[in-house]
């Protein structure tokens, strides 16, 4: 997640909370969780790739 994306999530969460919109808050938190999982999986894939490069002849 880029810094800009993090700012967008923060702004969306703040607006949803200000409007007391529980559904919007839930959606933002779900999307933030999805983005975190995608970043984690990409990092894991990169680690596997780097390990494979080290093991290759």
Gaussian input, Z-matrix of N, CA and C with variables (Angstrom, degrees):
# hf/3-21g

backbone

0 1
 N
 C     1     B1
 C     2     B2     1     A1
 N     3     B3     2     A2     1     D1
 C     4     B4     3     A3     2     D2
 C     5     B5     4     A4     3     D3
 N     6     B6     5     A5     4     D4
 C     7     B7     6     A6     5     D5
 C     8     B8     7     A7     6     D6
 N     9     B9     8     A8     7     D7
 C    10    B10     9     A9     8     D8
 C    11    B11    10    A10     9     D9
 N    12    B12    11    A11    10    D10
 C    13    B13    12    A12    11    D11
 C    14    B14    13    A13    12    D12
 N    15    B15    14    A14    13    D13
 C    16    B16    15    A15    14    D14
 C    17    B17    16    A16    15    D15
 N    18    B18    17    A17    16    D16
 C    19    B19    18    A18    17    D17
 C    20    B20    19    A19    18    D18
 N    21    B21    20    A20    19    D19
 C    22    B22    21    A21    20    D20
 C    23    B23    22    A22    21    D21
 N    24    B24    23    A23    22    D22
 C    25    B25    24    A24    23    D23
 C    26    B26    25    A25    24    D24
 N    27    B27    26    A26    25    D25
 C    28    B28    27    A27    26    D26
 C    29    B29    28    A28    27    D27
 N    30    B30    29    A29    28    D28
 C    31    B31    30    A30    29    D29
 C    32    B32    31    A31    30    D30
 N    33    B33    32    A32    31    D31
 C    34    B34    33    A33    32    D32
 C    35    B35    34    A34    33    D33
 N    36    B36    35    A35    34    D34
 C    37    B37    36    A36    35    D35
 C    38    B38    37    A37    36    D36
 N    39    B39    38    A38    37    D37
 C    40    B40    39    A39    38    D38
 C    41    B41    40    A40    39    D39
 N    42    B42    41    A41    40    D40
 C    43    B43    42    A42    41    D41
 C    44    B44    43    A43    42    D42
 N    45    B45    44    A44    43    D43
 C    46    B46    45    A45    44    D44
 C    47    B47    46    A46    45    D45
 N    48    B48    47    A47    46    D46
 C    49    B49    48    A48    47    D47
 C    50    B50    49    A49    48    D48
 N    51    B51    50    A50    49    D49
 C    52    B52    51    A51    50    D50
 C    53    B53    52    A52    51    D51
 N    54    B54    53    A53    52    D52
 C    55    B55    54    A54    53    D53
 C    56    B56    55    A55    54    D54
 N    57    B57    56    A56    55    D55
 C    58    B58    57    A57    56    D56
 C    59    B59    58    A58    57    D57
 N    60    B60    59    A59    58    D58
 C    61    B61    60    A60    59    D59
 C    62    B62    61    A61    60    D60
 N    63    B63    62    A62    61    D61
 C    64    B64    63    A63    62    D62
 C    65    B65    64    A64    63    D63
 N    66    B66    65    A65    64    D64
 C    67    B67    66    A66    65    D65
 C    68    B68    67    A67    66    D66
 N    69    B69    68    A68    67    D67
 C    70    B70    69    A69    68    D68
 C    71    B71    70    A70    69    D69
 N    72    B72    71    A71    70    D70
 C    73    B73    72    A72    71    D71
 C    74    B74    73    A73    72    D72
 N    75    B75    74    A74    73    D73
 C    76    B76    75    A75    74    D74
 C    77    B77    76    A76    75    D75
 N    78    B78    77    A77    76    D76
 C    79    B79    78    A78    77    D77
 C    80    B80    79    A79    78    D78
 N    81    B81    80    A80    79    D79
 C    82    B82    81    A81    80    D80
 C    83    B83    82    A82    81    D81
 N    84    B84    83    A83    82    D82
 C    85    B85    84    A84    83    D83
 C    86    B86    85    A85    84    D84
 N    87    B87    86    A86    85    D85
 C    88    B88    87    A87    86    D86
 C    89    B89    88    A88    87    D87
 N    90    B90    89    A89    88    D88
 C    91    B91    90    A90    89    D89
 C    92    B92    91    A91    90    D90
 N    93    B93    92    A92    91    D91
 C    94    B94    93    A93    92    D92
 C    95    B95    94    A94    93    D93
 N    96    B96    95    A95    94    D94
 C    97    B97    96    A96    95    D95
 C    98    B98    97    A97    96    D96
 N    99    B99    98    A98    97    D97
 C   100   B100    99    A99    98    D98
 C   101   B101   100   A100    99    D99
 N   102   B102   101   A101   100   D100
 C   103   B103   102   A102   101   D101
 C   104   B104   103   A103   102   D102
 N   105   B105   104   A104   103   D103
 C   106   B106   105   A105   104   D104
 C   107   B107   106   A106   105   D105
 N   108   B108   107   A107   106   D106
 C   109   B109   108   A108   107   D107
 C   110   B110   109   A109   108   D108
 N   111   B111   110   A110   109   D109
 C   112   B112   111   A111   110   D110
 C   113   B113   112   A112   111   D111
 N   114   B114   113   A113   112   D112
 C   115   B115   114   A114   113   D113
 C   116   B116   115   A115   114   D114
 N   117   B117   116   A116   115   D115
 C   118   B118   117   A117   116   D116
 C   119   B119   118   A118   117   D117
 N   120   B120   119   A119   118   D118
 C   121   B121   120   A120   119   D119
 C   122   B122   121   A121   120   D120
 N   123   B123   122   A122   121   D121
 C   124   B124   123   A123   122   D122
 C   125   B125   124   A124   123   D123
 N   126   B126   125   A125   124   D124
 C   127   B127   126   A126   125   D125
 C   128   B128   127   A127   126   D126
 N   129   B129   128   A128   127   D127
 C   130   B130   129   A129   128   D128
 C   131   B131   130   A130   129   D129
 N   132   B132   131   A131   130   D130
 C   133   B133   132   A132   131   D131
 C   134   B134   133   A133   132   D132
 N   135   B135   134   A134   133   D133
 C   136   B136   135   A135   134   D134
 C   137   B137   136   A136   135   D135
 N   138   B138   137   A137   136   D136
 C   139   B139   138   A138   137   D137
 C   140   B140   139   A139   138   D138
 N   141   B141   140   A140   139   D139
 C   142   B142   141   A141   140   D140
 C   143   B143   142   A142   141   D141
 N   144   B144   143   A143   142   D142
 C   145   B145   144   A144   143   D143
 C   146   B146   145   A145   144   D144
 N   147   B147   146   A146   145   D145
 C   148   B148   147   A147   146   D146
 C   149   B149   148   A148   147   D147
 N   150   B150   149   A149   148   D148
 C   151   B151   150   A150   149   D149
 C   152   B152   151   A151   150   D150
 N   153   B153   152   A152   151   D151
 C   154   B154   153   A153   152   D152
 C   155   B155   154   A154   153   D153
 N   156   B156   155   A155   154   D154
 C   157   B157   156   A156   155   D155
 C   158   B158   157   A157   156   D156
 N   159   B159   158   A158   157   D157
 C   160   B160   159   A159   158   D158
 C   161   B161   160   A160   159   D159
 N   162   B162   161   A161   160   D160
 C   163   B163   162   A162   161   D161
 C   164   B164   163   A163   162   D162
 N   165   B165   164   A164   163   D163
 C   166   B166   165   A165   164   D164
 C   167   B167   166   A166   165   D165
 N   168   B168   167   A167   166   D166
 C   169   B169   168   A168   167   D167
 C   170   B170   169   A169   168   D168

   B1=1.4418
   B2=1.5253
   B3=1.2807
   B4=1.4561
   B5=1.5203
   B6=1.3154
   B7=1.4530
   B8=1.5262
   B9=1.3227
   B10=1.4627
   B11=1.5197
   B12=1.3308
   B13=1.4628
   B14=1.5218
   B15=1.3314
   B16=1.4613
   B17=1.5151
   B18=1.3338
   B19=1.4634
   B20=1.5268
   B21=1.3374
   B22=1.4617
   B23=1.5236
   B24=1.3288
   B25=1.4623
   B26=1.5219
   B27=1.3271
   B28=1.4609
   B29=1.5268
   B30=1.3242
   B31=1.4648
   B32=1.5313
   B33=1.3245
   B34=1.4652
   B35=1.5201
   B36=1.3275
   B37=1.4588
   B38=1.5227
   B39=1.3267
   B40=1.4665
   B41=1.5281
   B42=1.3367
   B43=1.4684
   B44=1.5269
   B45=1.3297
   B46=1.4654
   B47=1.5224
   B48=1.3227
   B49=1.4623
   B50=1.5281
   B51=1.3320
   B52=1.4702
   B53=1.5253
   B54=1.3350
   B55=1.4621
   B56=1.5211
   B57=1.3411
   B58=1.4636
   B59=1.5322
   B60=1.3231
   B61=1.4601
   B62=1.5289
   B63=1.3428
   B64=1.4644
   B65=1.5181
   B66=1.3261
   B67=1.4648
   B68=1.5332
   B69=1.3261
   B70=1.4681
   B71=1.5222
   B72=1.3328
   B73=1.4620
   B74=1.5160
   B75=1.3212
   B76=1.4652
   B77=1.5233
   B78=1.3229
   B79=1.4684
   B80=1.5252
   B81=1.3284
   B82=1.4652
   B83=1.5265
   B84=1.3312
   B85=1.4604
   B86=1.5261
   B87=1.3269
   B88=1.4658
   B89=1.5252
   B90=1.3397
   B91=1.4631
   B92=1.5262
   B93=1.3271
   B94=1.4602
   B95=1.5251
   B96=1.3291
   B97=1.4605
   B98=1.5160
   B99=1.3294
   B100=1.4690
   B101=1.5283
   B102=1.3272
   B103=1.4665
   B104=1.5291
   B105=1.3268
   B106=1.4653
   B107=1.5230
   B108=1.3301
   B109=1.4641
   B110=1.5232
   B111=1.3254
   B112=1.4661
   B113=1.5231
   B114=1.3201
   B115=1.4596
   B116=1.5234
   B117=1.3334
   B118=1.4646
   B119=1.5218
   B120=1.3304
   B121=1.4642
   B122=1.5234
   B123=1.3224
   B124=1.4639
   B125=1.5235
   B126=1.3161
   B127=1.4569
   B128=1.5265
   B129=1.3299
   B130=1.4622
   B131=1.5308
   B132=1.3196
   B133=1.4641
   B134=1.5298
   B135=1.3153
   B136=1.4614
   B137=1.5289
   B138=1.3201
   B139=1.4666
   B140=1.5213
   B141=1.3408
   B142=1.4683
   B143=1.5275
   B144=1.3115
   B145=1.4667
   B146=1.5322
   B147=1.3270
   B148=1.4640
   B149=1.5255
   B150=1.3436
   B151=1.4625
   B152=1.5270
   B153=1.3243
   B154=1.4655
   B155=1.5278
   B156=1.3190
   B157=1.4691
   B158=1.5273
   B159=1.3300
   B160=1.4632
   B161=1.5240
   B162=1.3319
   B163=1.4595
   B164=1.5217
   B165=1.3224
   B166=1.4682
   B167=1.5252
   B168=1.3521
   B169=1.4756
   B170=1.5189
   A1=107.13
   A2=115.51
   A3=119.29
   A4=109.71
   A5=115.71
   A6=120.81
   A7=110.71
   A8=117.00
   A9=120.87
   A10=112.12
   A11=116.06
   A12=119.65
   A13=110.39
   A14=116.89
   A15=120.57
   A16=110.84
   A17=116.30
   A18=120.88
   A19=110.41
   A20=117.49
   A21=120.89
   A22=111.09
   A23=117.37
   A24=120.59
   A25=110.57
   A26=115.80
   A27=120.12
   A28=110.64
   A29=116.54
   A30=120.96
   A31=110.55
   A32=117.44
   A33=120.72
   A34=110.95
   A35=116.92
   A36=120.51
   A37=110.83
   A38=116.47
   A39=120.48
   A40=110.77
   A41=117.51
   A42=120.87
   A43=111.38
   A44=116.77
   A45=120.06
   A46=110.21
   A47=116.93
   A48=120.80
   A49=110.39
   A50=116.35
   A51=121.37
   A52=110.37
   A53=116.32
   A54=121.06
   A55=112.28
   A56=116.35
   A57=122.30
   A58=110.83
   A59=115.01
   A60=121.98
   A61=108.47
   A62=115.08
   A63=120.11
   A64=112.22
   A65=116.98
   A66=119.71
   A67=110.40
   A68=116.67
   A69=119.99
   A70=110.57
   A71=116.59
   A72=120.27
   A73=110.31
   A74=116.97
   A75=121.36
   A76=111.40
   A77=116.19
   A78=120.62
   A79=110.36
   A80=116.74
   A81=120.23
   A82=110.11
   A83=117.17
   A84=120.16
   A85=111.28
   A86=117.10
   A87=120.47
   A88=110.46
   A89=116.22
   A90=120.38
   A91=111.39
   A92=116.51
   A93=120.10
   A94=110.33
   A95=116.55
   A96=120.47
   A97=111.62
   A98=116.57
   A99=120.79
   A100=110.81
   A101=116.29
   A102=120.26
   A103=110.34
   A104=116.07
   A105=120.08
   A106=110.46
   A107=117.21
   A108=120.90
   A109=111.40
   A110=117.14
   A111=120.62
   A112=110.98
   A113=116.58
   A114=120.74
   A115=110.42
   A116=116.72
   A117=121.33
   A118=110.39
   A119=117.13
   A120=120.88
   A121=111.70
   A122=117.31
   A123=120.55
   A124=110.26
   A125=117.05
   A126=121.31
   A127=110.53
   A128=116.16
   A129=121.17
   A130=110.43
   A131=116.63
   A132=120.91
   A133=110.56
   A134=116.76
   A135=120.46
   A136=110.56
   A137=116.88
   A138=120.19
   A139=111.08
   A140=117.64
   A141=121.12
   A142=110.52
   A143=116.59
   A144=121.41
   A145=110.34
   A146=116.16
   A147=120.07
   A148=111.05
   A149=117.37
   A150=121.00
   A151=110.63
   A152=116.79
   A153=120.68
   A154=110.59
   A155=116.82
   A156=120.16
   A157=111.30
   A158=115.84
   A159=119.74
   A160=111.42
   A161=117.69
   A162=121.96
   A163=112.99
   A164=117.05
   A165=119.31
   A166=110.36
   A167=115.52
   A168=119.64
   A169=113.39
   D1=132.07
   D2=179.40
   D3=-82.05
   D4=166.64
   D5=178.62
   D6=-60.30
   D7=-38.47
   D8=178.60
   D9=-63.78
   D10=-40.03
   D11=178.35
   D12=-65.17
   D13=-41.11
   D14=178.19
   D15=-60.49
   D16=-41.02
   D17=178.11
   D18=-63.50
   D19=-40.94
   D20=179.26
   D21=-63.16
   D22=-42.21
   D23=177.64
   D24=-62.89
   D25=-43.86
   D26=-179.37
   D27=-61.77
   D28=-43.77
   D29=-179.63
   D30=-65.48
   D31=-43.42
   D32=179.46
   D33=-63.59
   D34=-40.99
   D35=179.55
   D36=-65.87
   D37=-41.29
   D38=179.19
   D39=-62.75
   D40=-43.57
   D41=179.82
   D42=-65.91
   D43=-42.26
   D44=179.74
   D45=-64.06
   D46=-40.84
   D47=179.84
   D48=-67.19
   D49=-41.39
   D50=179.87
   D51=-60.77
   D52=-40.82
   D53=-179.93
   D54=-81.30
   D55=-1.06
   D56=-177.59
   D57=54.88
   D58=39.31
   D59=-179.77
   D60=-96.68
   D61=95.38
   D62=-176.31
   D63=-63.70
   D64=-36.80
   D65=-179.62
   D66=-65.57
   D67=-45.20
   D68=178.96
   D69=-63.92
   D70=-40.10
   D71=177.79
   D72=-60.62
   D73=-43.84
   D74=179.11
   D75=-62.04
   D76=-41.68
   D77=179.87
   D78=-63.95
   D79=-44.94
   D80=179.91
   D81=-62.55
   D82=-44.22
   D83=179.86
   D84=-65.20
   D85=-38.62
   D86=177.16
   D87=-63.35
   D88=-46.11
   D89=179.94
   D90=-64.25
   D91=-37.43
   D92=176.98
   D93=-64.89
   D94=-41.00
   D95=176.07
   D96=-62.41
   D97=-42.07
   D98=177.78
   D99=-61.72
   D100=-43.69
   D101=179.82
   D102=-63.37
   D103=-40.56
   D104=178.22
   D105=-62.92
   D106=-44.76
   D107=179.03
   D108=-62.65
   D109=-41.08
   D110=178.29
   D111=-62.60
   D112=-41.50
   D113=178.49
   D114=-65.57
   D115=-42.75
   D116=178.28
   D117=-61.27
   D118=-45.36
   D119=-179.55
   D120=-65.47
   D121=-37.90
   D122=177.84
   D123=-65.38
   D124=-40.58
   D125=178.33
   D126=-64.34
   D127=-41.34
   D128=178.38
   D129=-63.47
   D130=-43.81
   D131=179.05
   D132=-62.55
   D133=-40.35
   D134=178.17
   D135=-63.18
   D136=-41.16
   D137=177.70
   D138=-62.01
   D139=-43.57
   D140=177.60
   D141=-61.40
   D142=-41.99
   D143=179.61
   D144=-62.65
   D145=-44.98
   D146=179.77
   D147=-63.72
   D148=-39.77
   D149=176.93
   D150=-64.01
   D151=-41.27
   D152=179.55
   D153=-63.87
   D154=-38.79
   D155=177.74
   D156=-63.16
   D157=-39.11
   D158=179.50
   D159=-67.09
   D160=-32.85
   D161=-177.43
   D162=-85.07
   D163=-18.51
   D164=-177.06
   D165=-73.68
   D166=146.13
   D167=-177.99
   D168=-70.52

